[in-house]
Amino acid sequence: MDRSFINKYYPLYIESAVLTVTIGCMGIILSVIIGMLCALCRYYKIPILNAIAAAYTELSRNTPLIVQLFFLFFGLPKAGIVLSPEVCGTVGLAFLGGGYMSESFLSGLVSVKKTHLEAAASLGLNELQTMTNVVFPQAASVSAPAVCANVIFLLKETSVFSAVSLADLMYTAKDLIGMYYSTTEALTMLVIAYLIMILPVSIVFTLLERRMHRAGI
Amino acid sequence: MRGYEVLFAGNNFLRLLGGLWVTIRISLISIGISLVLGVLLGAAMTVRNRAVRAICKIYLEVVRIMPQLVWLFIVFFGITRSTGINLSGEAAAMIVFTIWGTAEMGDLVRGAFISIPKHQYESGLALGLGKAQLYGYVIIPQTIRRLTPNIINLSTRMIKTTALVSLIGVTEVLKVGKQIIDANRYDAPDAALWVYAAIFFMYFIICFPLSVFSKKLSDKFR
């Protein structure tokens, strides 16, 4: 292992890690919003939107991110829609994540028992009050573990971004391997970078889940 | 030539399907091996011995924490560099997906085993069943019921993830698509749109029925 090589090139990794995290966070935030909207459309069976949301969920969940990105980055420009690699990465991750998030949120919503809805109605709560006071708090605690798992899954999926020439961690590693043939160092730094990104999130989510489990929600 | 005509010109569509088969073959072989190893791992994760359980757990977490693409890079570039063994992209992919699949499968098997309520074991024993009978007639049938939908889900995940092998130089469907697009760059400049859309729907057509089937099964067994 060549120390001087690591010292020389680790700033490159920091730079690309920041890019990966930025795009990853934007994609994840967007996917939570999309997922929530889709789940609500499906839960309240809003005509037309319900069908669109269901179709979208299946499409995004049953295709690989790399194929979605290729379509966005190489396919769409031929139809006159040119996206920058950064936008492509964000949109692609949001498209993929939206489907997974929608499924997780929906499973939380449908887990709320019908008797609770009836109880709320008989107490005289209106639609909005039922939603915010009865349905959401229960649904949130049921879907939380799945949503957390999705966030980690999406963070890991960001590794595909290099396919659309985003200078992310994989791109940097491949570049260094190609240029200097110092595979061991490049791969070690790659692994460490991903550990720093994913491990804390994973630990926090595990602790959170354990705590919720103990609280009995 | 219009973009969509490229798809069916000559044997282009067959070539795409051939490319798709390369990834499907990698996933089928990995799924098959991980199924066997995963059952063993899952069984090991439920034993009393703490050391065995800890080792299995560490293996699972280590495999899970890294993106699959990083594992592909480590095996494809790293092993070649450190041992001098020249792995083909396909071989590297099979190794990685088997290691990953085994970990995930093991976790599913463990989950299915511990989800069987204790009274099932006790009632079996109370009825005077021997150990083989208890497992053969009571525990394993229930485990398989709970496991099948999850295994199908994992399989679709693995099929989707094998799309990554194009990044370590395996000529699969995305690479073939790119070749077709490049070959028709001047005759059909908008081929990329149609080819990538076609690949998108190919994956959908494979994975969607599997997802539906797995959902049906898990609803039925509930």
Interface residues (C-beta under 8 A of the other chain):
Chain A: E58 L59 R61 N62 T63 P64 I66 V67 Q68 F70 F71 F74 G75 L76 P77 K78 A79 K156 E157 T158 S159 V160 S162 A163 M170 A173 K174 I177 T183 T184 L187 L190 V191 Y194 L195 I198 L199 S202
Chain B: G3 I65 M66 P67 Q68 L69 V70 F73 I74 F77 G78 T80 R81 S82 T156 K160 T161 A163 L164 S166 L167 L174 G177 I181 P189 D190 A191 A192 L193 W194 V195 Y196 A197 I199 F200 Y203 F204 C207 F208 S211
